Amino acid sequence: MSDGIRIDPKVKDVLKLLAAGVILTTVVLFPGIAALGPLIKEIQDNRERKEWDKFNLWRLRQVIKRLESQKVVEITDEIIKITDKGRRKVLKFNLEKMELKKRTDGKWRLIIYDVANLKKSQSEFFRETLKRLNFLRLQKSVYITPFICDDEIEYLRQLFDIGKEVLILKVAWIENEQVYKRYFGI
């Protein structure tokens, strides 16, 4: 940064940069490491280096070491990479921004799920996400929406690793339809 002031990195910022493919080399974090040849020089000269330069280096090292101990990132000889566990964490950050677009095709979506007790925390988080997205609860594990939500539900299936336990039923008619239309404002 041009004024020399650097910010403390947040886990969220570090993981999003790594997930986006912005390369972080061990030379950036640990300048005492012996030169690793032209690859490192090329990466250091690259514009991506500026993405990391805004952070306080000492704090960035702390965050990276903590993420490594949590197996969220992996440090190789040359590059720090995000793991599958780290990618899932990034997906959860994206979940905060998720919302259903008010697109409808005249069909109702019934979301039915039965998540095993072994995945109870995933089930609870899935349910809370459906509520936040304004799905209407019909029964304990049955929610309804008139809005197209196939991509969002697939995203949640992948994120919570509950693909086989969740079904989407698309129905043209549902009993008491007018009540539900009023609820959803359509």
C-alpha positions as CSV (number, residue, x, y, z in Angstrom):
1,M,0.0,0.0,0.0
2,S,1.3,3.4,-0.9
3,D,0.9,5.0,2.6
4,G,2.6,2.1,4.4
5,I,-0.5,1.4,6.6
6,R,-1.4,-2.2,6.4
7,I,-4.6,-3.9,7.7
8,D,-5.0,-7.0,9.8
9,P,-6.2,-9.8,7.6
10,K,-9.5,-11.5,8.4
11,V,-9.9,-15.3,7.9
12,K,-12.7,-14.6,5.5
13,D,-10.5,-12.3,3.3
14,V,-7.6,-14.7,3.2
15,L,-9.7,-17.7,2.3
16,K,-11.6,-15.8,-0.4
17,L,-8.4,-14.7,-2.0
18,L,-7.0,-18.2,-1.9
19,A,-10.2,-19.6,-3.3
20,A,-10.2,-17.1,-6.1
21,G,-6.8,-18.4,-7.1
22,V,-4.8,-15.4,-5.9
23,I,-1.5,-17.0,-5.3
24,L,0.3,-16.6,-1.9
25,T,3.8,-17.9,-1.9
26,T,5.8,-19.0,1.2
27,V,8.4,-16.3,0.2
28,V,5.8,-13.6,0.8
29,L,5.0,-15.0,4.3
30,F,8.5,-16.2,5.2
31,P,11.0,-14.0,3.4
32,G,13.9,-15.8,5.1
33,I,13.3,-18.9,2.9
34,A,15.9,-19.5,0.3
35,A,15.0,-18.2,-3.2
36,L,12.9,-20.6,-5.1
37,G,13.9,-19.5,-8.6
38,P,12.2,-17.7,-11.4
39,L,8.7,-18.9,-10.5
40,I,8.7,-16.9,-7.2
41,K,10.1,-13.8,-8.9
42,E,7.4,-14.0,-11.5
43,I,4.7,-14.3,-8.9
44,Q,6.2,-11.5,-6.8
45,D,6.2,-9.2,-9.8
46,N,2.6,-10.1,-10.6
47,R,-0.2,-7.9,-9.7
48,E,-1.6,-10.6,-7.4
49,R,1.1,-9.7,-4.9
50,K,-0.6,-6.4,-4.3
51,E,-3.6,-8.3,-3.0
52,W,-1.5,-9.6,-0.2
53,D,0.6,-6.5,0.4
54,K,-2.3,-4.7,2.0
55,F,-2.1,-7.0,5.0
56,N,0.1,-6.7,8.1
57,L,2.6,-9.5,7.4
58,W,3.0,-10.6,11.0
59,R,-0.8,-11.0,11.4
60,L,-1.1,-12.7,8.1
61,R,1.4,-15.3,9.2
62,Q,-0.6,-15.9,12.4
63,V,-3.8,-16.4,10.4
64,I,-2.2,-18.7,7.9
65,K,-0.6,-20.8,10.7
66,R,-3.9,-21.1,12.5
67,L,-5.7,-22.1,9.2
68,E,-3.0,-24.7,8.6
69,S,-3.5,-26.2,12.0
70,Q,-7.2,-26.3,11.3
71,K,-6.4,-28.0,7.9
72,V,-8.1,-25.2,6.0
73,V,-5.0,-24.4,4.1
74,E,-2.0,-26.4,3.1
75,I,1.6,-25.1,3.0
76,T,3.8,-26.7,0.4
77,D,7.4,-25.9,-0.3
78,E,6.4,-22.9,-2.5
79,I,2.7,-22.1,-2.3
80,I,-0.1,-21.9,0.2
81,K,-3.2,-23.6,-1.1
82,I,-6.8,-23.8,0.2
83,T,-8.0,-27.3,1.0
84,D,-11.4,-28.8,0.4
85,K,-12.3,-28.0,4.0
86,G,-11.3,-24.4,3.3
87,R,-13.4,-24.3,0.1
88,R,-16.4,-25.3,2.2
89,K,-15.7,-22.5,4.6
90,V,-15.7,-20.1,1.7
91,L,-19.0,-21.4,0.5
92,K,-20.4,-20.7,3.9
93,F,-19.2,-17.1,3.7
94,N,-21.1,-16.9,0.3
95,L,-24.2,-18.3,2.0
96,E,-24.5,-15.1,4.0
97,K,-25.3,-13.2,0.7
98,M,-27.6,-15.9,-0.8
99,E,-31.2,-14.8,-1.5
100,L,-33.9,-16.2,-3.7
101,K,-34.8,-14.1,-6.7
102,K,-38.6,-13.6,-7.0
103,R,-38.8,-15.6,-10.2
104,T,-41.7,-18.0,-10.6
105,D,-42.8,-20.4,-13.3
106,G,-46.2,-21.1,-11.8
107,K,-45.0,-24.2,-10.0
108,W,-44.5,-24.8,-6.3
109,R,-41.3,-26.1,-4.9
110,L,-41.6,-28.5,-2.0
111,I,-38.3,-29.2,-0.3
112,I,-38.4,-32.4,1.7
113,Y,-35.4,-33.6,3.7
114,D,-34.5,-36.4,6.1
115,V,-31.0,-35.9,7.4
116,A,-29.4,-38.7,9.5
117,N,-28.7,-38.1,13.1
118,L,-25.0,-38.2,12.3
119,K,-25.5,-35.0,10.4
120,K,-27.7,-33.2,12.8
121,S,-25.8,-29.9,12.8
122,Q,-26.0,-29.9,8.9
123,S,-29.7,-30.5,9.2
124,E,-30.2,-27.6,11.6
125,F,-28.1,-25.2,9.6
126,F,-30.0,-26.3,6.4
127,R,-33.3,-25.6,8.1
128,E,-32.2,-22.2,9.4
129,T,-31.0,-21.3,5.9
130,L,-34.4,-22.2,4.4
131,K,-36.1,-20.0,7.0
132,R,-33.7,-17.1,6.2
133,L,-34.5,-17.5,2.5
134,N,-38.2,-17.1,3.4
135,F,-39.3,-20.7,2.6
136,L,-42.5,-21.5,4.4
137,R,-42.5,-24.5,6.8
138,L,-45.3,-26.9,6.1
139,Q,-44.1,-29.7,8.4
140,K,-41.0,-30.5,10.4
141,S,-38.9,-31.3,7.3
142,V,-41.1,-29.9,4.5
143,Y,-40.8,-26.4,3.2
144,I,-42.5,-24.6,0.3
145,T,-41.7,-21.7,-2.0
146,P,-43.2,-20.6,-5.4
147,F,-39.8,-19.2,-6.5
148,I,-37.3,-21.0,-8.7
149,C,-34.7,-22.3,-6.3
150,D,-33.0,-25.3,-7.9
151,D,-29.5,-23.8,-8.0
152,E,-29.7,-22.6,-4.4
153,I,-30.9,-25.9,-3.1
154,E,-28.1,-27.7,-5.0
155,Y,-25.6,-25.3,-3.5
156,L,-26.9,-26.1,0.0
157,R,-26.8,-29.9,-0.8
158,Q,-23.1,-29.6,-1.8
159,L,-22.2,-27.3,1.1
160,F,-23.7,-29.4,3.8
161,D,-23.0,-32.8,2.1
162,I,-26.7,-33.8,2.2
163,G,-27.4,-34.4,-1.4
164,K,-29.1,-37.7,-1.0
165,E,-31.2,-36.6,1.9
166,V,-32.9,-33.6,0.1
167,L,-35.7,-33.8,-2.5
168,I,-37.2,-31.0,-4.5
169,L,-40.8,-31.7,-5.7
170,K,-42.2,-29.3,-8.4
171,V,-46.0,-29.3,-8.2
172,A,-48.5,-27.4,-10.3
173,W,-51.2,-27.3,-7.7
174,I,-51.4,-27.4,-3.9
175,E,-54.3,-27.4,-1.5
176,N,-55.0,-24.0,0.0
177,E,-52.9,-22.4,-2.7
178,Q,-54.4,-18.9,-2.1
179,V,-53.2,-18.8,1.5
180,Y,-49.7,-19.6,0.3
181,K,-49.9,-17.1,-2.5
182,R,-50.8,-14.4,0.0
183,Y,-47.9,-15.4,2.2
184,F,-45.4,-15.0,-0.6
185,G,-47.1,-11.9,-2.0
186,I,-47.9,-13.3,-5.4
